[in-house]
Amino acid sequence: MSNTDKASSASSGGLSKKSKQSKKQPETPKEHIFSWAKTIIGAILVVMVINGLLVASFVVPTGSMENTVMTGDFVFVNRLIFAPSTPQVIPFINQPLPFLRLPGWRSPKQGDVIVFIFPGMRDEVESTEFQYYLKRCVAVAGDTLSIVNTRVYVNGKEFMLPPNGKFENFPMNPGDQYQTFPEGKGFNRDNYGPIRIPKKGDVVKLTPENRLEWDMFIRREGHSVGVEGSQIMVDGKAISSYTVERDYCFGMGDNRNNSLDSRYWGFVPTENIIGTPMVVYWSWDTGLGAGDFFKKLGTIRWARLGTLIR
């Protein structure tokens, strides 16, 4: 190769480097902002897809499931097992989105710990706030449940308190029988039922005597309910029976004396169940604010990290 060739090659190499270095990069503040916005939006979309289809994260807000999970436990939730879906909420702001539910591996069964979309308080057609709850499924569609002196029976067989469950010394509220579900039955926390967990296709006979018991249930299935004289009206038509449109389960906390659960707000539609918690990946005192960060670090429960949830 001649000296001229070498010089030409070197010159070409230099131009190539300059060409690479001169590739367009965001140069103005507007371009920088746009680049960051694309990155952030992309990250949010990835989180939303993973959260909907594979694994979600959930923070335990109360002690109703102690000691299976504790207040302040951060858990990973298996979404694939029951109900993967398109994204249900916008991350960080908890804004609900319309979503499509996809087939899961199996349906929830008795004994599963479940995470679900809260259906609302007893006298609400739907919850005023979108939120997830965590309870144990103690009975599924078609089962008959009763509680006798705090002992839970399903289809006549006792459903034992889970190994990490407990009966906290928490007194029953005065007038508890007026707060429980369904309205008008007079059940209380410790003596409840018997009650059948509704199953899709069940035919319920409606009478003036049991109208209150089924009124809100039918409304939650998307119908209007009224009374004209002695006639019960559903969607403007007089009916004497109602056919259940969905499957349900009955959720209770493992801390049975200190749990706001299906005894108070009613059945959980199976379609509301989004998954089952698998493992605790972080745990600390969530009651402390950002201003107490260093104090909060001292509350980390190292022994709970990696705890499997059963």
KELUMKOL-413413 format. One record per residue (C-alpha): x, y, z; residue in one letter; residue number from 0. Coordinates in pm, whole numbers, plus 50000, padded with zeros to 5 digits. Example, Ala and Ser with C-alpha at 12.3 -4.5 7.8 and 13.67 -1.06 7.14 Angstrom:
BEGIN
node c1: 51230, c2: 49550, c3: 50780, residu: a, num: 0 $
node c1: 51367, c2: 49894, c3: 50714, residu: s, num: 1 $
This chain:
BEGIN
node c1: 50000, c2: 50000, c3: 50000, residu: m, num: 0 $
node c1: 50137, c2: 50345, c3: 49910, residu: s, num: 1 $
node c1: 50176, c2: 50632, c3: 50152, residu: n, num: 2 $
node c1: 49896, c2: 50800, c3: 49963, residu: t, num: 3 $
node c1: 49670, c2: 50502, c3: 50023, residu: d, num: 4 $
node c1: 49755, c2: 50505, c3: 50394, residu: k, num: 5 $
node c1: 49682, c2: 50873, c3: 50420, residu: a, num: 6 $
node c1: 49360, c2: 50826, c3: 50233, residu: s, num: 7 $
node c1: 49256, c2: 50544, c3: 50469, residu: s, num: 8 $
node c1: 49345, c2: 50745, c3: 50776, residu: a, num: 9 $
node c1: 49157, c2: 51041, c3: 50642, residu: s, num: 10 $
node c1: 48857, c2: 50821, c3: 50571, residu: s, num: 11 $
node c1: 48876, c2: 50673, c3: 50922, residu: g, num: 12 $
node c1: 48886, c2: 51020, c3: 51069, residu: g, num: 13 $
node c1: 48583, c2: 51127, c3: 50873, residu: l, num: 14 $
node c1: 48401, c2: 50812, c3: 50984, residu: s, num: 15 $
node c1: 48467, c2: 50890, c3: 51351, residu: k, num: 16 $
node c1: 48357, c2: 51247, c3: 51306, residu: k, num: 17 $
node c1: 48050, c2: 51123, c3: 51124, residu: s, num: 18 $
node c1: 47963, c2: 50894, c3: 51419, residu: k, num: 19 $
node c1: 48029, c2: 51169, c3: 51669, residu: q, num: 20 $
node c1: 47813, c2: 51408, c3: 51474, residu: s, num: 21 $
node c1: 47510, c2: 51178, c3: 51477, residu: k, num: 22 $
node c1: 47211, c2: 51373, c3: 51594, residu: k, num: 23 $
node c1: 47156, c2: 51378, c3: 51969, residu: q, num: 24 $
node c1: 46888, c2: 51572, c3: 52157, residu: p, num: 25 $
node c1: 47035, c2: 51915, c3: 52170, residu: e, num: 26 $
node c1: 46754, c2: 52140, c3: 52281, residu: t, num: 27 $
node c1: 46567, c2: 52126, c3: 52616, residu: p, num: 28 $
node c1: 46255, c2: 52033, c3: 52424, residu: k, num: 29 $
node c1: 46427, c2: 51734, c3: 52265, residu: e, num: 30 $
node c1: 46569, c2: 51624, c3: 52600, residu: h, num: 31 $
node c1: 46224, c2: 51638, c3: 52760, residu: i, num: 32 $
node c1: 46072, c2: 51443, c3: 52471, residu: f, num: 33 $
node c1: 46341, c2: 51175, c3: 52499, residu: s, num: 34 $
node c1: 46285, c2: 51136, c3: 52874, residu: w, num: 35 $
node c1: 45907, c2: 51128, c3: 52826, residu: a, num: 36 $
node c1: 45937, c2: 50840, c3: 52577, residu: k, num: 37 $
node c1: 46156, c2: 50647, c3: 52821, residu: t, num: 38 $
node c1: 45920, c2: 50701, c3: 53114, residu: i, num: 39 $
node c1: 45607, c2: 50615, c3: 52913, residu: i, num: 40 $
node c1: 45776, c2: 50301, c3: 52779, residu: g, num: 41 $
node c1: 45873, c2: 50194, c3: 53132, residu: a, num: 42 $
node c1: 45518, c2: 50252, c3: 53258, residu: i, num: 43 $
node c1: 45373, c2: 50043, c3: 52973, residu: l, num: 44 $
node c1: 45612, c2: 49757, c3: 53048, residu: v, num: 45 $
node c1: 45518, c2: 49770, c3: 53419, residu: v, num: 46 $
node c1: 45147, c2: 49772, c3: 53331, residu: m, num: 47 $
node c1: 45178, c2: 49466, c3: 53106, residu: v, num: 48 $
node c1: 45385, c2: 49268, c3: 53359, residu: i, num: 49 $
node c1: 45149, c2: 49374, c3: 53640, residu: n, num: 50 $
node c1: 44847, c2: 49258, c3: 53442, residu: g, num: 51 $
node c1: 44973, c2: 48935, c3: 53291, residu: l, num: 52 $
node c1: 45244, c2: 48790, c3: 53511, residu: l, num: 53 $
node c1: 45329, c2: 48926, c3: 53855, residu: v, num: 54 $
node c1: 45182, c2: 49214, c3: 54053, residu: a, num: 55 $
node c1: 45301, c2: 49381, c3: 54372, residu: s, num: 56 $
node c1: 45072, c2: 49436, c3: 54670, residu: f, num: 57 $
node c1: 45125, c2: 49608, c3: 55006, residu: v, num: 58 $
node c1: 44934, c2: 49460, c3: 55301, residu: v, num: 59 $
node c1: 44750, c2: 49754, c3: 55462, residu: p, num: 60 $
node c1: 44589, c2: 49594, c3: 55770, residu: t, num: 61 $
node c1: 44632, c2: 49313, c3: 56020, residu: g, num: 62 $
node c1: 44326, c2: 49115, c3: 55908, residu: s, num: 63 $
node c1: 44541, c2: 48829, c3: 55772, residu: m, num: 64 $
node c1: 44794, c2: 48810, c3: 56057, residu: e, num: 65 $
node c1: 45010, c2: 48619, c3: 56104, residu: n, num: 66 $
node c1: 44995, c2: 48472, c3: 55753, residu: t, num: 67 $
node c1: 45089, c2: 48815, c3: 55625, residu: v, num: 68 $
node c1: 45161, c2: 49121, c3: 55836, residu: m, num: 69 $
node c1: 45074, c2: 49488, c3: 55805, residu: t, num: 70 $
node c1: 45351, c2: 49641, c3: 55596, residu: g, num: 71 $
node c1: 45441, c2: 49324, c3: 55407, residu: d, num: 72 $
node c1: 45514, c2: 49379, c3: 55038, residu: f, num: 73 $
node c1: 45419, c2: 49069, c3: 54841, residu: v, num: 74 $
node c1: 45446, c2: 48943, c3: 54485, residu: f, num: 75 $
node c1: 45112, c2: 48822, c3: 54346, residu: v, num: 76 $
node c1: 45088, c2: 48544, c3: 54087, residu: n, num: 77 $
node c1: 44853, c2: 48678, c3: 53817, residu: r, num: 78 $
node c1: 44878, c2: 48380, c3: 53582, residu: l, num: 79 $
node c1: 44715, c2: 48126, c3: 53809, residu: i, num: 80 $
node c1: 44360, c2: 48268, c3: 53819, residu: f, num: 81 $
node c1: 44316, c2: 48570, c3: 53600, residu: a, num: 82 $
node c1: 44580, c2: 48736, c3: 53386, residu: p, num: 83 $
node c1: 44436, c2: 49045, c3: 53224, residu: s, num: 84 $
node c1: 44515, c2: 49356, c3: 53030, residu: t, num: 85 $
node c1: 44627, c2: 49638, c3: 53266, residu: p, num: 86 $
node c1: 44362, c2: 49724, c3: 53527, residu: q, num: 87 $
node c1: 44513, c2: 50041, c3: 53671, residu: v, num: 88 $
node c1: 44762, c2: 50311, c3: 53578, residu: i, num: 89 $
node c1: 45066, c2: 50257, c3: 53804, residu: p, num: 90 $
node c1: 45144, c2: 50507, c3: 54081, residu: f, num: 91 $
node c1: 44809, c2: 50689, c3: 54060, residu: i, num: 92 $
node c1: 44582, c2: 50382, c3: 54095, residu: n, num: 93 $
node c1: 44349, c2: 50504, c3: 53819, residu: q, num: 94 $
node c1: 44123, c2: 50216, c3: 53705, residu: p, num: 95 $
node c1: 44117, c2: 50118, c3: 53337, residu: l, num: 96 $
node c1: 43876, c2: 49907, c3: 53133, residu: p, num: 97 $
node c1: 44037, c2: 49564, c3: 53111, residu: f, num: 98 $
node c1: 44001, c2: 49228, c3: 52940, residu: l, num: 99 $
node c1: 44019, c2: 48919, c3: 53160, residu: r, num: 100 $
node c1: 44209, c2: 48624, c3: 53014, residu: l, num: 101 $
node c1: 44180, c2: 48253, c3: 53103, residu: p, num: 102 $
node c1: 44385, c2: 48140, c3: 53403, residu: g, num: 103 $
node c1: 44529, c2: 47800, c3: 53490, residu: w, num: 104 $
node c1: 44253, c2: 47715, c3: 53736, residu: r, num: 105 $
node c1: 43969, c2: 47856, c3: 53945, residu: s, num: 106 $
node c1: 44018, c2: 47960, c3: 54308, residu: p, num: 107 $
node c1: 43960, c2: 47681, c3: 54558, residu: k, num: 108 $
node c1: 43895, c2: 47657, c3: 54930, residu: q, num: 109 $
node c1: 44202, c2: 47753, c3: 55129, residu: g, num: 110 $
node c1: 44362, c2: 47976, c3: 54865, residu: d, num: 111 $
node c1: 44485, c2: 48317, c3: 54976, residu: v, num: 112 $
node c1: 44337, c2: 48556, c3: 54720, residu: i, num: 113 $
node c1: 44386, c2: 48913, c3: 54607, residu: v, num: 114 $
node c1: 44075, c2: 49066, c3: 54453, residu: f, num: 115 $
node c1: 43908, c2: 49389, c3: 54349, residu: i, num: 116 $
node c1: 43695, c2: 49497, c3: 54646, residu: f, num: 117 $
node c1: 43326, c2: 49471, c3: 54546, residu: p, num: 118 $
node c1: 43205, c2: 49743, c3: 54785, residu: g, num: 119 $
node c1: 43050, c2: 49769, c3: 55129, residu: m, num: 120 $
node c1: 42729, c2: 49583, c3: 55205, residu: r, num: 121 $
node c1: 42500, c2: 49869, c3: 55101, residu: d, num: 122 $
node c1: 42700, c2: 49979, c3: 54794, residu: e, num: 123 $
node c1: 42633, c2: 49861, c3: 54440, residu: v, num: 124 $
node c1: 43005, c2: 49908, c3: 54378, residu: e, num: 125 $
node c1: 43297, c2: 50039, c3: 54578, residu: s, num: 126 $
node c1: 43339, c2: 50415, c3: 54583, residu: t, num: 127 $
node c1: 43716, c2: 50362, c3: 54552, residu: e, num: 128 $
node c1: 43911, c2: 50114, c3: 54341, residu: f, num: 129 $
node c1: 44118, c2: 49900, c3: 54577, residu: q, num: 130 $
node c1: 44254, c2: 49550, c3: 54617, residu: y, num: 131 $
node c1: 44185, c2: 49331, c3: 54922, residu: y, num: 132 $
node c1: 44365, c2: 49021, c3: 55045, residu: l, num: 133 $
node c1: 44175, c2: 48743, c3: 55225, residu: k, num: 134 $
node c1: 44153, c2: 48365, c3: 55240, residu: r, num: 135 $
node c1: 43892, c2: 48186, c3: 55030, residu: c, num: 136 $
node c1: 43705, c2: 47969, c3: 55281, residu: v, num: 137 $
node c1: 43416, c2: 47863, c3: 55057, residu: a, num: 138 $
node c1: 43349, c2: 47859, c3: 54682, residu: v, num: 139 $
node c1: 43039, c2: 47868, c3: 54463, residu: a, num: 140 $
node c1: 42786, c2: 47603, c3: 54563, residu: g, num: 141 $
node c1: 42924, c2: 47554, c3: 54916, residu: d, num: 142 $
node c1: 42720, c2: 47609, c3: 55231, residu: t, num: 143 $
node c1: 42898, c2: 47798, c3: 55507, residu: l, num: 144 $
node c1: 42812, c2: 47846, c3: 55872, residu: s, num: 145 $
node c1: 42997, c2: 47979, c3: 56176, residu: i, num: 146 $
node c1: 42907, c2: 47836, c3: 56515, residu: v, num: 147 $
node c1: 43072, c2: 47991, c3: 56821, residu: n, num: 148 $
node c1: 43364, c2: 48116, c3: 56606, residu: t, num: 149 $
node c1: 43419, c2: 47776, c3: 56437, residu: r, num: 150 $
node c1: 43381, c2: 47782, c3: 56058, residu: v, num: 151 $
node c1: 43203, c2: 47493, c3: 55885, residu: y, num: 152 $
node c1: 43179, c2: 47438, c3: 55510, residu: v, num: 153 $
node c1: 42940, c2: 47171, c3: 55387, residu: n, num: 154 $
node c1: 42925, c2: 47040, c3: 55744, residu: g, num: 155 $
node c1: 43303, c2: 46999, c3: 55780, residu: k, num: 156 $
node c1: 43509, c2: 47232, c3: 55998, residu: e, num: 157 $
node c1: 43744, c2: 47463, c3: 55811, residu: f, num: 158 $
node c1: 44032, c2: 47483, c3: 56056, residu: m, num: 159 $
node c1: 44211, c2: 47806, c3: 56139, residu: l, num: 160 $
node c1: 44525, c2: 47817, c3: 55919, residu: p, num: 161 $
node c1: 44857, c2: 47749, c3: 56096, residu: p, num: 162 $
node c1: 44951, c2: 48118, c3: 56114, residu: n, num: 163 $
node c1: 44598, c2: 48245, c3: 56180, residu: g, num: 164 $
node c1: 44482, c2: 48372, c3: 56517, residu: k, num: 165 $
node c1: 44188, c2: 48488, c3: 56726, residu: f, num: 166 $
node c1: 44293, c2: 48833, c3: 56840, residu: e, num: 167 $
node c1: 44135, c2: 48958, c3: 57162, residu: n, num: 168 $
node c1: 43914, c2: 49203, c3: 56976, residu: f, num: 169 $
node c1: 43563, c2: 49255, c3: 57116, residu: p, num: 170 $
node c1: 43260, c2: 49231, c3: 56891, residu: m, num: 171 $
node c1: 43099, c2: 49564, c3: 56807, residu: n, num: 172 $
node c1: 42764, c2: 49638, c3: 56975, residu: p, num: 173 $
node c1: 42493, c2: 49587, c3: 56716, residu: g, num: 174 $
node c1: 42717, c2: 49363, c3: 56506, residu: d, num: 175 $
node c1: 42411, c2: 49171, c3: 56387, residu: q, num: 176 $
node c1: 42286, c2: 49488, c3: 56215, residu: y, num: 177 $
node c1: 42612, c2: 49541, c3: 56026, residu: q, num: 178 $
node c1: 42666, c2: 49197, c3: 55878, residu: t, num: 179 $
node c1: 42578, c2: 49070, c3: 55533, residu: f, num: 180 $
node c1: 42313, c2: 49006, c3: 55415, residu: p, num: 181 $
node c1: 42094, c2: 49279, c3: 55553, residu: e, num: 182 $
node c1: 41813, c2: 49163, c3: 55777, residu: g, num: 183 $
node c1: 41945, c2: 48814, c3: 55860, residu: k, num: 184 $
node c1: 42074, c2: 48899, c3: 56207, residu: g, num: 185 $
node c1: 42403, c2: 48708, c3: 56172, residu: f, num: 186 $
node c1: 42705, c2: 48819, c3: 56372, residu: n, num: 187 $
node c1: 43079, c2: 48769, c3: 56353, residu: r, num: 188 $
node c1: 43089, c2: 48456, c3: 56568, residu: d, num: 189 $
node c1: 42758, c2: 48295, c3: 56473, residu: n, num: 190 $
node c1: 42681, c2: 48324, c3: 56106, residu: y, num: 191 $
node c1: 42468, c2: 48141, c3: 55852, residu: g, num: 192 $
node c1: 42406, c2: 47884, c3: 55727, residu: p, num: 193 $
node c1: 42437, c2: 48055, c3: 55390, residu: i, num: 194 $
node c1: 42490, c2: 47913, c3: 55040, residu: r, num: 195 $
node c1: 42763, c2: 48069, c3: 54828, residu: i, num: 196 $
node c1: 42590, c2: 48160, c3: 54500, residu: p, num: 197 $
node c1: 42681, c2: 47961, c3: 54192, residu: k, num: 198 $
node c1: 42613, c2: 48059, c3: 53833, residu: k, num: 199 $
node c1: 42277, c2: 47911, c3: 53734, residu: g, num: 200 $
node c1: 42134, c2: 47894, c3: 54088, residu: d, num: 201 $
node c1: 41766, c2: 47986, c3: 54091, residu: v, num: 202 $
node c1: 41667, c2: 48194, c3: 54394, residu: v, num: 203 $
node c1: 41303, c2: 48221, c3: 54492, residu: k, num: 204 $
node c1: 41217, c2: 48583, c3: 54573, residu: l, num: 205 $
node c1: 40956, c2: 48680, c3: 54831, residu: t, num: 206 $
node c1: 40872, c2: 49002, c3: 55015, residu: p, num: 207 $
node c1: 41037, c2: 48842, c3: 55321, residu: e, num: 208 $
node c1: 41377, c2: 48785, c3: 55156, residu: n, num: 209 $
node c1: 41383, c2: 49086, c3: 54925, residu: r, num: 210 $
node c1: 41630, c2: 49281, c3: 55142, residu: l, num: 211 $
node c1: 41859, c2: 48978, c3: 55150, residu: e, num: 212 $
node c1: 41885, c2: 48967, c3: 54769, residu: w, num: 213 $
node c1: 41822, c2: 49328, c3: 54670, residu: d, num: 214 $
node c1: 42184, c2: 49450, c3: 54667, residu: m, num: 215 $
node c1: 42311, c2: 49119, c3: 54528, residu: f, num: 216 $
node c1: 42089, c2: 49156, c3: 54220, residu: i, num: 217 $
node c1: 42187, c2: 49522, c3: 54181, residu: r, num: 218 $
node c1: 42554, c2: 49422, c3: 54184, residu: r, num: 219 $
node c1: 42485, c2: 49186, c3: 53895, residu: e, num: 220 $
node c1: 42377, c2: 49491, c3: 53696, residu: g, num: 221 $
node c1: 42000, c2: 49505, c3: 53741, residu: h, num: 222 $
node c1: 41750, c2: 49751, c3: 53885, residu: s, num: 223 $
node c1: 41531, c2: 49630, c3: 54170, residu: v, num: 224 $
node c1: 41204, c2: 49773, c3: 54299, residu: g, num: 225 $
node c1: 40871, c2: 49686, c3: 54457, residu: v, num: 226 $
node c1: 40520, c2: 49749, c3: 54329, residu: e, num: 227 $
node c1: 40265, c2: 49642, c3: 54583, residu: g, num: 228 $
node c1: 40357, c2: 49284, c3: 54670, residu: s, num: 229 $
node c1: 40546, c2: 49234, c3: 54342, residu: q, num: 230 $
node c1: 40926, c2: 49237, c3: 54324, residu: i, num: 231 $
node c1: 41039, c2: 49413, c3: 54008, residu: m, num: 232 $
node c1: 41372, c2: 49346, c3: 53835, residu: v, num: 233 $
node c1: 41449, c2: 49565, c3: 53535, residu: d, num: 234 $
node c1: 41085, c2: 49676, c3: 53539, residu: g, num: 235 $
node c1: 40942, c2: 49323, c3: 53523, residu: k, num: 236 $
node c1: 40759, c2: 49138, c3: 53800, residu: a, num: 237 $
node c1: 40948, c2: 48819, c3: 53890, residu: i, num: 238 $
node c1: 40920, c2: 48545, c3: 54151, residu: s, num: 239 $
node c1: 41270, c2: 48402, c3: 54105, residu: s, num: 240 $
node c1: 41614, c2: 48516, c3: 53999, residu: y, num: 241 $
node c1: 41888, c2: 48320, c3: 53820, residu: t, num: 242 $
node c1: 42240, c2: 48391, c3: 53947, residu: v, num: 243 $
node c1: 42469, c2: 48509, c3: 53667, residu: e, num: 244 $
node c1: 42817, c2: 48465, c3: 53820, residu: r, num: 245 $
node c1: 43018, c2: 48241, c3: 54050, residu: d, num: 246 $
node c1: 43121, c2: 48372, c3: 54392, residu: y, num: 247 $
node c1: 43339, c2: 48283, c3: 54688, residu: c, num: 248 $
node c1: 43346, c2: 48376, c3: 55057, residu: f, num: 249 $
node c1: 43658, c2: 48551, c3: 55185, residu: g, num: 250 $
node c1: 43769, c2: 48574, c3: 55548, residu: m, num: 251 $
node c1: 44076, c2: 48704, c3: 55727, residu: g, num: 252 $
node c1: 44304, c2: 48462, c3: 55913, residu: d, num: 253 $
node c1: 44286, c2: 48705, c3: 56206, residu: n, num: 254 $
node c1: 43922, c2: 48613, c3: 56243, residu: r, num: 255 $
node c1: 43822, c2: 48845, c3: 56527, residu: n, num: 256 $
node c1: 43974, c2: 49149, c3: 56358, residu: n, num: 257 $
node c1: 43881, c2: 49120, c3: 55993, residu: s, num: 258 $
node c1: 43637, c2: 49315, c3: 55780, residu: l, num: 259 $
node c1: 43545, c2: 49048, c3: 55528, residu: d, num: 260 $
node c1: 43258, c2: 48867, c3: 55351, residu: s, num: 261 $
node c1: 43072, c2: 48847, c3: 55681, residu: r, num: 262 $
node c1: 43024, c2: 49223, c3: 55651, residu: y, num: 263 $
node c1: 43031, c2: 49318, c3: 55284, residu: w, num: 264 $
node c1: 42924, c2: 49001, c3: 55106, residu: g, num: 265 $
node c1: 43034, c2: 48753, c3: 54844, residu: f, num: 266 $
node c1: 43338, c2: 48805, c3: 54621, residu: v, num: 267 $
node c1: 43267, c2: 48755, c3: 54249, residu: p, num: 268 $
node c1: 43517, c2: 48502, c3: 54119, residu: t, num: 269 $
node c1: 43587, c2: 48736, c3: 53827, residu: e, num: 270 $
node c1: 43714, c2: 48998, c3: 54077, residu: n, num: 271 $
node c1: 43995, c2: 48769, c3: 54193, residu: i, num: 272 $
node c1: 44323, c2: 48872, c3: 54030, residu: i, num: 273 $
node c1: 44570, c2: 48626, c3: 54180, residu: g, num: 274 $
node c1: 44732, c2: 48469, c3: 54484, residu: t, num: 275 $
node c1: 45026, c2: 48614, c3: 54683, residu: p, num: 276 $
node c1: 45344, c2: 48406, c3: 54662, residu: m, num: 277 $
node c1: 45621, c2: 48556, c3: 54873, residu: v, num: 278 $
node c1: 45707, c2: 48852, c3: 55096, residu: v, num: 279 $
node c1: 45985, c2: 49051, c3: 54929, residu: y, num: 280 $
node c1: 45994, c2: 49347, c3: 55173, residu: w, num: 281 $
node c1: 45845, c2: 49429, c3: 55512, residu: s, num: 282 $
node c1: 45855, c2: 49737, c3: 55734, residu: w, num: 283 $
node c1: 45636, c2: 49984, c3: 55922, residu: d, num: 284 $
node c1: 45424, c2: 50156, c3: 55656, residu: t, num: 285 $
node c1: 45269, c2: 50380, c3: 55921, residu: g, num: 286 $
node c1: 45577, c2: 50601, c3: 55932, residu: l, num: 287 $
node c1: 45596, c2: 50880, c3: 55675, residu: g, num: 288 $
node c1: 45881, c2: 50994, c3: 55451, residu: a, num: 289 $
node c1: 45994, c2: 51238, c3: 55721, residu: g, num: 290 $
node c1: 46076, c2: 50941, c3: 55946, residu: d, num: 291 $
node c1: 46275, c2: 50757, c3: 55679, residu: f, num: 292 $
node c1: 46574, c2: 50667, c3: 55896, residu: f, num: 293 $
node c1: 46343, c2: 50558, c3: 56178, residu: k, num: 294 $
node c1: 46155, c2: 50353, c3: 55919, residu: k, num: 295 $
node c1: 46475, c2: 50176, c3: 55819, residu: l, num: 296 $
node c1: 46498, c2: 50052, c3: 56175, residu: g, num: 297 $
node c1: 46161, c2: 49878, c3: 56139, residu: t, num: 298 $
node c1: 46266, c2: 49650, c3: 55851, residu: i, num: 299 $
node c1: 46159, c2: 49295, c3: 55936, residu: r, num: 300 $
node c1: 46449, c2: 49106, c3: 55782, residu: w, num: 301 $
node c1: 46320, c2: 48770, c3: 55901, residu: a, num: 302 $
node c1: 46007, c2: 48808, c3: 55688, residu: r, num: 303 $
node c1: 46190, c2: 48861, c3: 55360, residu: l, num: 304 $
node c1: 46142, c2: 48552, c3: 55145, residu: g, num: 305 $
node c1: 45851, c2: 48421, c3: 55354, residu: t, num: 306 $
node c1: 45628, c2: 48198, c3: 55140, residu: l, num: 307 $
node c1: 45255, c2: 48265, c3: 55174, residu: i, num: 308 $
node c1: 45026, c2: 47966, c3: 55222, residu: r, num: 309 $
